[in-house]
Amino acid sequence: MVSNLFQLLNRGVPFRHVLKGVGAKTAEINAYIKRRNQEIELEAELRAAKGRNAQIKVRQLENQIRSLKDSYKRMSIWPLIEAGMFTRNCASPRIRAMFIAGTLLKSTAV
């Protein structure tokens, strides 16, 4: 991540824009993670509602899930999500913190 910042600065992007962009993307990533967690919970409820044969609840849950999936498409990180480059696991705060600290690279190097 730090190397990306240096690349942008070396190519003439103003430092203020880099910091503002990182903050905006981080906020968007956090929003995606929260929505994705909510989607997983709704999918579990949907399976339970289908088991109980509760048609009205099934339709409500399907609409909520569809709304969440549509909201992903409006995000600027959507191309990464669609390409499979951004997953819930790689965006977890623990893994991000390890990556920033450099311990992830050290622990995975053999």
Residue frames as qw, qx, qy, qz and C-alpha x, y, z in Angstrom:
[[0.000, 0.887, 0.463, 0.000, 0.00, 0.00, 0.00],
 [0.303, -0.790, 0.116, 0.521, 2.83, 2.37, 0.81],
 [0.415, -0.113, 0.599, 0.675, 4.43, 1.59, -2.53],
 [0.213, 0.671, 0.638, 0.313, 1.19, 2.61, -4.24],
 [0.152, -0.936, -0.191, 0.255, 1.32, 5.95, -2.45],
 [0.387, -0.563, 0.391, 0.617, 4.89, 6.52, -3.57],
 [0.400, 0.262, 0.695, 0.537, 3.98, 5.58, -7.15],
 [0.097, 0.856, 0.492, 0.125, 1.22, 8.18, -7.18],
 [0.270, -0.885, 0.035, 0.378, 3.44, 10.84, -5.65],
 [0.466, -0.314, 0.539, 0.627, 6.26, 10.11, -8.11],
 [0.306, 0.417, 0.687, 0.510, 3.83, 10.49, -11.00],
 [0.057, 0.215, 0.082, 0.972, 2.84, 13.96, -9.89],
 [0.421, -0.637, -0.577, -0.290, -0.39, 13.36, -8.00],
 [0.113, -0.630, 0.311, -0.702, -0.63, 15.95, -5.20],
 [0.200, 0.064, -0.870, 0.447, -0.18, 14.54, -1.71],
 [0.392, 0.086, 0.396, -0.826, -3.49, 16.05, -0.57],
 [0.727, 0.189, -0.302, -0.586, -5.37, 14.19, -3.33],
 [0.511, 0.171, -0.839, 0.071, -3.63, 10.93, -2.45],
 [0.006, 0.005, 0.770, -0.637, -4.63, 11.20, 1.20],
 [0.544, 0.162, 0.168, -0.806, -8.19, 12.20, 0.35],
 [0.694, 0.224, -0.534, -0.428, -8.49, 9.29, -2.10],
 [0.349, 0.113, -0.895, 0.254, -7.16, 6.73, 0.35],
 [0.225, 0.076, 0.616, -0.751, -9.66, 7.89, 2.96],
 [0.642, 0.219, -0.075, -0.731, -12.55, 7.72, 0.51],
 [0.647, 0.205, -0.700, -0.222, -11.63, 4.23, -0.70],
 [0.158, 0.078, -0.869, 0.462, -11.17, 2.98, 2.84],
 [0.431, 0.134, 0.412, -0.792, -14.63, 4.25, 3.75],
 [0.713, 0.255, -0.320, -0.569, -16.09, 2.55, 0.67],
 [0.476, 0.194, -0.856, 0.064, -14.34, -0.73, 1.52],
 [0.079, 0.015, 0.770, -0.632, -15.72, -0.60, 5.05],
 [0.594, 0.204, 0.124, -0.768, -19.21, 0.06, 3.69],
 [0.670, 0.247, -0.609, -0.345, -18.87, -2.94, 1.36],
 [0.268, 0.126, -0.903, 0.312, -17.76, -5.17, 4.23],
 [0.312, 0.107, 0.580, -0.745, -20.74, -4.12, 6.37],
 [0.681, 0.274, -0.115, -0.669, -23.19, -4.64, 3.49],
 [0.560, 0.261, -0.772, -0.146, -21.65, -8.00, 2.64],
 [0.035, 0.036, -0.872, 0.488, -22.02, -9.16, 6.26],
 [0.501, 0.221, 0.340, -0.765, -25.64, -8.03, 6.19],
 [0.660, 0.310, -0.455, -0.511, -26.17, -9.91, 2.91],
 [0.350, 0.172, -0.914, 0.112, -24.80, -13.12, 4.44],
 [0.193, 0.108, 0.732, -0.644, -27.17, -12.79, 7.40],
 [0.596, 0.311, 0.047, -0.739, -30.12, -12.15, 5.09],
 [0.566, 0.281, -0.705, -0.321, -29.23, -15.20, 2.98],
 [0.126, 0.023, -0.932, 0.338, -29.31, -17.35, 6.12],
 [0.384, 0.265, 0.483, -0.741, -32.73, -15.92, 7.01],
 [0.583, 0.347, -0.348, -0.647, -33.86, -16.55, 3.44],
 [0.395, 0.151, -0.903, -0.080, -32.95, -20.23, 3.65],
 [0.061, 0.152, 0.825, -0.540, -34.85, -20.51, 6.92],
 [0.469, 0.343, 0.178, -0.794, -37.89, -18.73, 5.47],
 [0.557, 0.276, -0.614, -0.487, -37.88, -21.05, 2.45],
 [0.229, 0.033, -0.955, 0.185, -37.81, -24.02, 4.84],
 [0.190, 0.319, 0.666, -0.647, -40.86, -22.66, 6.65],
 [0.193, 0.465, 0.726, 0.468, -42.51, -21.94, 3.30],
 [0.047, -0.763, -0.343, 0.545, -43.13, -18.29, 4.29],
 [0.535, 0.524, 0.430, 0.505, -43.62, -16.76, 0.85],
 [0.006, -0.976, -0.125, -0.177, -44.07, -13.14, 1.96],
 [0.532, -0.758, 0.293, 0.238, -40.92, -13.22, 4.09],
 [0.734, 0.044, 0.470, 0.488, -39.03, -14.90, 1.22],
 [0.389, 0.752, 0.317, 0.427, -39.99, -12.07, -1.16],
 [0.240, -0.969, 0.048, -0.038, -39.00, -9.41, 1.38],
 [0.662, -0.538, 0.398, 0.337, -35.62, -11.01, 1.97],
 [0.678, 0.301, 0.457, 0.491, -34.97, -11.51, -1.74],
 [0.202, 0.910, 0.194, 0.307, -35.73, -7.81, -2.34],
 [0.418, -0.879, 0.207, 0.098, -33.36, -6.76, 0.45],
 [0.732, -0.236, 0.473, 0.431, -30.59, -8.98, -0.92],
 [0.544, 0.582, 0.402, 0.450, -31.15, -7.67, -4.46],
 [0.038, -0.989, -0.051, -0.137, -30.98, -4.10, -3.15],
 [0.571, -0.692, 0.351, 0.269, -27.65, -4.79, -1.44],
 [0.707, 0.064, 0.514, 0.481, -26.21, -6.40, -4.57],
 [0.356, 0.808, 0.308, 0.353, -27.37, -3.43, -6.65],
 [0.259, -0.960, 0.091, 0.059, -25.66, -1.06, -4.21],
 [0.709, -0.348, 0.406, 0.458, -22.33, -2.81, -4.86],
 [0.589, 0.463, 0.446, 0.489, -22.58, -1.89, -8.54],
 [0.064, 0.961, 0.133, 0.233, -22.71, 1.80, -7.68],
 [0.593, -0.720, 0.199, 0.300, -19.41, 1.64, -5.81],
 [0.334, 0.829, -0.422, -0.150, -16.17, 2.72, -7.43],
 [0.256, -0.453, 0.854, -0.001, -14.58, -0.55, -6.25],
 [0.842, 0.245, 0.274, -0.395, -17.18, -2.56, -8.20],
 [0.686, 0.569, -0.437, -0.120, -14.74, -3.57, -10.99],
 [0.065, 0.465, -0.835, 0.286, -12.49, -5.16, -8.35],
 [0.600, -0.034, 0.627, -0.496, -15.40, -6.95, -6.73],
 [0.825, 0.422, 0.016, -0.375, -16.68, -8.18, -10.09],
 [0.568, 0.583, -0.581, 0.009, -13.24, -9.43, -11.15],
 [0.916, -0.297, -0.264, 0.058, -12.87, -11.34, -7.88],
 [0.503, 0.417, -0.381, 0.654, -9.87, -9.26, -6.82],
 [0.207, -0.374, 0.414, -0.804, -11.63, -7.95, -3.75],
 [0.603, -0.311, -0.725, -0.120, -12.99, -10.50, -1.36],
 [0.570, -0.763, -0.083, -0.295, -14.24, -10.26, 2.16],
 [0.882, -0.323, -0.071, 0.334, -11.17, -12.08, 3.46],
 [0.595, 0.245, 0.000, 0.766, -8.59, -9.76, 1.91],
 [0.058, -0.652, -0.073, -0.753, -10.43, -6.76, 3.28],
 [0.669, -0.619, -0.405, 0.074, -10.67, -7.91, 6.88],
 [0.151, -0.949, 0.193, -0.200, -9.19, -5.37, 9.28],
 [0.765, -0.499, 0.375, 0.158, -6.78, -7.95, 10.74],
 [0.789, 0.231, 0.357, 0.443, -5.31, -8.86, 7.36],
 [0.293, 0.875, 0.077, 0.377, -5.14, -5.21, 6.28],
 [0.402, -0.876, 0.257, -0.070, -3.31, -4.32, 9.50],
 [0.821, -0.262, 0.413, 0.295, -0.88, -7.23, 8.98],
 [0.666, 0.539, 0.279, 0.434, -0.29, -6.14, 5.41],
 [0.058, 0.952, -0.053, 0.297, 0.37, -2.54, 6.38],
 [0.560, -0.745, 0.362, 0.009, 2.71, -3.62, 9.17],
 [0.392, 0.621, -0.665, -0.134, 4.55, -5.90, 6.76],
 [0.442, -0.292, 0.812, -0.244, 4.00, -9.01, 8.90],
 [0.845, 0.337, 0.279, -0.307, 1.72, -10.64, 6.32],
 [0.627, 0.681, -0.375, -0.053, 4.47, -10.64, 3.74],
 [0.027, -0.575, 0.783, -0.237, 7.00, -12.00, 6.24],
 [0.621, -0.107, 0.685, -0.365, 4.69, -14.76, 7.48],
 [0.851, 0.420, 0.211, -0.235, 3.77, -15.97, 3.97],
 [0.413, 0.734, -0.535, -0.062, 7.32, -15.88, 2.57],
 [0.964, -0.213, 0.158, 0.022, 8.96, -19.30, 2.59]]
